[in-house]
Amino acid sequence: MPISDINPFENPETANKYLGVPIEPEINFDQENYLKRIEQCAMRNAGQYLYRIGDFTGRIFNAASVFYLDWLRFALDHIRR
């Protein structure tokens, strides 16, 4: 679920907001210990707890394209006449 890096209702005029996807998807914003868990995640990830949405989609696209190109190469290498 994409979320904002800051509360969208605080300082609505700021341009520093971005959409992100949690680095650790098991962290749920409905959890009681949400803030503690994102702080721990940020400590493990150079101060970040979110992937910027563009970085996240890039990671997914790159992994998917490698998979599909490998699968296509395998299929083409095993075509029988």
C-alpha positions in Angstrom: 0.0 0.0 0.0 1.6 3.3 -1.0 1.8 5.8 1.8 3.1 9.3 2.3 6.4 9.9 4.1 4.8 12.5 6.3 1.3 13.2 7.6 -0.6 14.8 4.6 -2.5 17.1 7.0 0.6 18.7 8.5 2.1 21.4 6.4 0.0 20.7 3.3 1.9 23.4 1.3 5.3 21.7 1.6 6.8 20.1 -1.5 8.8 17.6 0.4 6.1 14.9 0.4 6.4 11.7 -1.6 4.5 8.5 -1.9 6.4 5.4 -0.8 6.0 1.7 -0.1 7.2 0.3 3.2 10.6 -1.4 2.9 9.3 -4.0 5.4 5.7 -4.8 4.2 4.9 -6.6 7.5 4.8 -3.2 9.2 1.2 -2.2 9.3 0.2 1.4 10.1 -2.7 0.1 12.1 -0.4 -1.5 14.6 0.0 -0.1 18.1 3.8 -0.2 17.8 3.9 1.3 14.3 6.2 4.2 15.1 8.7 2.0 17.0 8.8 -0.5 14.1 9.4 2.2 11.5 12.2 3.7 13.6 13.8 0.2 13.8 13.4 -0.3 10.1 14.9 3.1 9.4 17.9 2.3 11.6 18.5 -0.9 9.5 18.1 0.9 6.2 20.3 4.1 6.3 17.5 6.2 7.9 14.8 5.1 5.4 11.7 3.1 6.0 10.0 3.7 2.7 11.0 3.0 -0.9 10.1 6.0 -3.1 7.3 4.8 -5.4 9.5 5.2 -8.5 12.3 3.2 -6.9 9.9 0.5 -5.8 8.4 0.1 -9.3 11.9 0.1 -10.8 12.9 -2.7 -8.5 9.8 -4.7 -9.4 10.1 -4.1 -13.1 13.8 -5.0 -13.2 13.2 -8.2 -11.3 10.2 -9.1 -13.5 12.0 -8.4 -16.7 15.0 -10.5 -15.8 12.6 -13.4 -14.9 10.7 -13.1 -18.2 13.7 -12.7 -20.4 15.3 -15.8 -18.8 12.1 -17.7 -19.2 11.9 -16.6 -22.9 15.5 -17.6 -23.5 15.0 -21.0 -22.0 11.8 -21.5 -24.1 13.5 -20.5 -27.3 16.6 -22.7 -26.6 14.3 -25.7 -26.2 12.1 -25.4 -29.3 11.9 -28.6 -31.2 11.3 -28.8 -34.9 
